[in-house]
Amino acid sequence: MKPRYAPGSVRSLHQVYQRWRGVPYRFGGADTEGIDCSAFTRTLYQEVYGMELPRSTYEQVTLGREIPKKELQPGDLVFFRTGRTQHNGVYVGDGKFAHASSSVGVTISRLDNVYWRSRYWQARRLLDEQ
């Protein structure tokens, strides 16, 4: 059974983000010494929802169901095409997503940022709605 979306989970998302904030990006990394985008997404889901996600972005993009950008809710996964690779993060509400950025490490960015807006690919909902 999938975890249900709960209003308190928005606060939990931000609390877990705060613990990881500023951790540097490291391709293949999965700890506080360095973490990549899919490992951060996987860690956030494990800590907030108790859900195990696959390790790679390529596997995570097959989960749940695709949803329109305008229907995003906190906890939805967002995916981007960044050249030859893919990138992902977790939507945290208010037009923002938490992710492990290769330039600044774990951070929160705006979906309407020029860089991310032009690379947005899709969003996927893994959590049951209320």
Beta strands, then each sheet from edge to edge (+ up, - down):
strand 1: 30-31
strand 2: 34-35
strand 3: 65-67
strand 4: 77-82
strand 5: 85-93
strand 6: 96-101
strand 7: 105-110
strand 8: 120-125
sheet 1: 1+ 2-
sheet 2: 3+ 8- 4+ 5- 6+ 7-
end
